[in-house]
Amino acid sequence: MKFLVTGVAGFMGSNICLRILNKGHEVIGLDNLSTGSKSNMLEFMYNPLFHFIIHDMTESFPAANVDFIIHCAFPDLKDPLHYLKTCSYGTFNVAGMARRNNAKLICITGDRIYGSNLASNVSEDVPYIINPTDAIGTGMQIMESILNNYKTLDIRILRVFNSYGPKMEKKSFIGSLMKSIMTKKKIDIPFNPKTPINFCFVDDIIDGVSCAMDLDKFGSPINLGSENNILLGDFVNLVIKESKSKCKVSYAPSLGAEDLGIIPNVDKAKKLLHWKQKIDYPKGIKIYIEYLKQGRNKYLD
């Protein structure tokens, strides 16, 4: 099969692309490199089955014959208008490409579509209110609204909650936290150590995407993410243990333990995709630390 992957140089896109190539499929990858990095594609850049095109999603696509499209392009929020243009124009462009090729389309959105005040057991049928001041959530709502109106296309929407792992941006919460623990002698974390956080290892997310590719068809959105929170203090202690760091960590316990972990209800993923989370926090942290150490100059300096 021939795939088109948008946002291929990003965290999610590059991991998805690697999985597809490892299955022996051909991939055309699009990215304007505004937030993604060529370093994320080093593992497959010279694979003869991979073809990279620098392209902005707001522009019409170059002609291509593809069987499957995976749309996971999200630009930097520093320019909210370009972000919203990408979510709208970009989604129209991938839908048009799918219609011209009679191709299947997986669209990756996220938990921000539900709003910012939900903490646990968030199911796909939870009603959400459009908040025009939240560009991220609004952009995802625009994407899904557009695709819901393409009635004749085979469209599969996956709402991916917080994830971590290889190729993750250093400036992300988990990425910057782990880098600091591994490289600094002392850090101050402006949260209570009992604050719950929620992240799913990226390999588990890619398993879900792979299951969605293989499924004959499904109509409504499906959540993918971890059902298990971990306390921030416990997470930090695991990172210190696995990385053998000597970093001294201080917290701000007076702030209270605000819940930062949005837990998805993944019953639909289990039932329809036959998916389950396999990698727990100790194992995921260990894998990610080894990845960071292997590319020390690139990721830790």
N, C-alpha and C positions, 0 to 999 in steps of 0.2 A: 504493500500500500504506500501511497504518497501523502505525507502530512504537511500542513502549513502550521507553524507555531509562531504566534506573535509574542513579542516581549521575550525573545529567545535568549537574550543576554542577561536577563534578570534572575533573581533567586529561584522563583518557581519555574519560569520558562526553561532555564538551562537544565534543571533537574528533570523536567518532563522530557525535554529533547534527548537527553542522554538515555533515558529509559526506552524511548521509541527506537533510537538507533541500535540499542543493544538487542532489540527484538528483530532487527534486520530490515526495518522500514526506511524509506527515503524521506528526508525532511528538508523543507525550505524554511529557513528561519528569518524572521523580520524583527528589526530593532533599530531605533534611532540613536541608541547608546547615550541617551540623556540621563538615565539612571542605571542601566545595565552596564556590564563591563565585558570586554573581550576576554579577560582572564577567566570568566565563568565558562567560556566555550573552549578553553584550551584542550580539554579531554577529547573533544570531537571536532574541533575546527578543521582538521585535515582528513577527516573521514570522508571517503569518496561519496558516501550517501548523503552528506550534509552540504547544503548550499545556503550561504549567508548573504542577505541583502540588507544594506542600511536603508531604513525606510521609516518615515513618520506615519503613524497610524491615521492621522487626520487627512492624509492624501490618498487618492485612489490607488489601489493595488496594481502592481505589474501583472500582466496576464500570466496565469499558471493553471495547470490541470492538477487538481488534488482530490483525494478521496475523503480526507478528514482534516478539519481545522480545529486547533486548540488555541483559544483566545485568552491570553493572560498578560496583556500589555497594560501597565499602569505607569504613567509618568510621575515626575517629582511634583509634589504639591506646592512647591515654591511659586509656581505659576498656576493658580486655581483655574483660570480661564482655559489654559491649554489642557489641563487635566480634564475638565468637563468636555472640551472639544474632542479629546481622545476617547472618552467614554461614549460620546454620542456619535461623532463621525466615524470613529474607529469601529464601533459596533455595526453601524450601517454598512461599512466597507466589508467586514468579515461576513455579514449576512448576505450581502450581494455576491461575494465570492462563493459562498456555500450554495446559493441558488443557481448560479451559472454552472457550477460543477455537479449539482445534485449531491453535494458532500455533506457528511455529518459534521456537526459543530458542537464542541464542548466550550462553554464559556465559564471562566473562573471569576467569581465575585468573592464576597467575604462577609464576615460577621458585622461589619459596620452598616450593612443594609438594615439591620434590626434596630439601630440606634445605639446610644452609649450607656443606657441605664439598666441593661439586662445583665443578670449575674449568673443564672443557672438554668439548666434544662431548657435551652432555647430551641424550640422546634420550628420547622419550616412554615407552619401555619400561624405563627405569632404575628398579629397585626403590627405594622410599623407606621410611624408618622413621618412624612417627608419634612426634614429640617433643612431649609435653604441655606443655613449658615454652615452646615457640615458638607463640604464639597466631596469628601470621600464617600460618605453614605449616599448622598444625592446622585453622584456619578454612577454608583452601582445600581441604584434604583432605576436610573435612566437606561442603563444597559439591559437590565432584565425586562423593563417595560417595552423597549424596542423589540427584543427577541420574542416576547410573548405575542407580538402581533404578526410574526411570520408563521402563519398557521400551517403552511405546507412543508416547512423544513424540519429535519430531524435535529432538534436542539436539546442539549443536555446542560443544565446549569448546576454548577457545583459551588456551594458557599463554603469557602475555606476559612477556618478560624486561625488563630495565632499558631505559627509554626516556626521551627528553628532547624538549623543543620548546615551542612556544607553549602557554600556559595551565598550564605546570608550576608546582608550588608552589615558592615562594621558599625554603622551609626544606628542600627536597630537597637531596641532596649536590651535584648539578650546578647546580641553581638558585642555591643559596647561594654556591657557589664562583664562578660567573660574575658574580653580583651584586657580590661582594667585589672581584673583579679590576677591574670596571668603575667602582667607586665609591670604592675606598680607595687610599691612597698606598703602603701596605705590608701584606702579609699573611704569616702563617706557616701552612704546610700541614703537618699532622702525619703525612706519609707520605713514603716514598722516591719521587723523581720517576720512577723506573723501574718503579713499581707499575702493572701492567696494569689498565685499567678497560674496561668493556664497556657501550655504550649504543647503542640504535637510535633514529633520528629518528622522531618520532611519526607523520609522514605515511606512512612505510613500514608502521608497525603498522596504521594505519587502512586502508591498501591491503589488508592481509591480512584484516582484519575484513570489508571490502567483498567480497573474493573469497569469504569464508565465507558471506556472505549469498546470493551468486549461485549457489553450488554446490547441486546437487540434494539431496545428503545426505552426511554422513560420520559415522562412528560413534565412533572413538576420539579422544582429545585431540591437538591439534597445537600445536607450539611456534612462537612468533613472536619474532624478535629478531635481533640483529646477530651475524654469524659472525666479526667482526673486532674484536680488542682494539686499544686505543691506549694508549701509555704516558702516565701522568698528566702528566709534564713536557711531553710533546708537545702534549697537550690544552690545558694552560695556555698554552703558547706560541702556539697557534692563536687562543685567546681574546684574548690580548694584542694579537696582530697584527691581527685582524679588528675589534676594538673600539678600536684605537689607544690603548690604555691605557698609562699611565706607571707602573703599579703595580709595585713591587718585590716579588718572591716569594722566600721562603726555605722550604726543605724540611727533613725530618728523615731524611737518608740512612742514619743509623746504625740505623734501625729495620729495614732490609732491604726488599726489594721483594716484599711479600706480594701474592699474586694476588687482586685484588678483582673480576676480570672473569669472570663465569660465562658461558661460551660455549654457546649452544644448538645442537643439531643440528637444522637446519631442512629436512632432506631431504623430510619429509612435506609441509611447506608448499609446497615447490617442485613436488612431484609432484602433490599433490591439489588445491592451490589455484592452481597456476600462478603462484606469488608469488615475487618476488625483491626484495632490498634495492636501492634505487636511490640513496639519498642518503648520501654518505660524510661523514666528520667535518668536513672543511673547509666543505662546502656547508651541512651542518646547523647548524654553529656560526654561520655567517654569517647564515642565516635567523633563528635564534633571537636573535642580537644585535640585528638590525633590529627584531624584535618588541619586545624589551625597551626599545629606544630610543624607539619610537613611543609606548609607555605609560610614559614615564620616571617620572612622579610616582607611578604606581600600583605599578610593579614594582621600581624602583631606589631610591626614597627610604626 
